[in-house]
Amino acid sequence: MPNSDLKVLGEKVRKERKLAGLTQEQLAEKVGVRRETIMRLEKAQYNPSLKLAIDISRVLNAPIEDIFIF
């Protein structure tokens, strides 16, 4: 995935996480990863697996297509 796509993805995750009223730590706990994973995702340093993308979209109660670029 190009870095520009990862940047957009990170911004969308951060926006949706904040709209849901969750900290990085809380989101990480709910999807079963470390806080560092969420931090790296939001900083465009991590390309999530499909499973993690689905888990994040479910926790954030947002359609996967609204957050993740495939």
Beta strands, then each sheet from edge to edge (+ up, - down):
end
